Amino acid sequence: MSNELAASKDKIKAIQFVLVLGCLLTAIKFTAYFFTDSAAVLTDALESIVNIVASLFAWFSIFYSSKNKDTDHPYGHGKIEYVSAGFEGGLILISGIWILYESLQNIVHQHTILKIDTGIILIAASGILVFSLGRYLIKKGRKHHSLTLIADGKHLQTDAYTSAGIIAGLTIIRFTGLYWMDSVIAIIYSCVIVYTGYKLIKESLDGLLDKIDFATAQEIVDVINKNRTSEWIDVHNMRIQKFGSFLHVDCHITLPWYNNLEKSHTQMELLDDLLNQHFDNRVEFFIHPDPCQPKACGICLLENCKERKHDFKQKVEWTMDNVLENKSHQLIE
């Protein structure tokens, strides 16, 4: 079984596991609402329904993104994960706004909360389990570089934080009798939910619009700097796109003009292999070779070059700024 197929199966198993437990958690939270008649508990239960719907969409996106490249999708199907994260963010945002509206209504129409002790126990049990599930998904997402799993995990952890706040609020109400606190707590956490949804939507749009991931770019530059050879006179105009867990990287590399095609290709393959070893074979690397020019002699590290026209002046340290720049050679004038 290929590593890619094994990773896809692992991600699907993870989301299926969360789906099954998510249904159980939703049942527990609605049971807590049945006992307490608390607006804050209801917000927690309703968000669990959103969790289930989001997880179903996440499951579909992981399944779809694992499909092989085809004629219509030469870069694969990984972008669906950004759509999934945006969809989940939209659901979170809508649920947060709806919960905020209902909470404001409950301030006007206050009611007594029943069996608070039972509610605290049930919400605490579900909150611990939800947080553990979120941590599990984030760990799996980082292992497989899956935005969908990470987004779903963060969503679940936000749900757990909401549960913690609700428990604190119910405890205060239990000892003070300030029933209006129920709605205030629900309002506070609805704002947290809205912000979480907004962040997921923004991250999704950034991915769809190919906003550069500067952390990944820096990692690539570090690998190239650490393993650079004297044949690599310059690397520039690097661009990075993410397709699910895969990276598409293209750049220009300046090589000695007198190298034959085979020798130039060997150098490009070396660079390709270095990145794929570092990123677990998740990189599709397109390299455009440029022939060196006399003005590049000042930064060229090749010793005993018979074609050198100018003396070596200074080694150029490649940084994220000058590698991403569409300017050849980064010459020392």
Buried (B, 14 or more C-beta within 10 A) or exposed (E): EEEBEEBBEBBBEBBEBBBEBBBEBBEBBBBBBBBBBBBBBBBBBBBBBBBBBBBEBBBBBBBBBBEEBEEEBEEBBBBBBBBBBBBBBBBBBBBBBBBBEBBEEBBEEEEEBEBBEBBBBBBBBBBEBBBBBBBBBBBBBEBBBBBBBBBBBBBBBBBBBBBBBBBEBBEBBEEEEEBEBBBBBBBBBBBBBBBBBBBBBBBBBBBEEBEBBEEBBEBBBBBBEEBBEEBBBBBBBBBBBBBBBBBBBBBBBBBBBEBEEEEBBEBBEEBBBBBBEBBEBBBBBEBEBBEBBEBBBBBBBBEEBEEBEEEBEEEBEBBBEBBBEEEBBBBEE
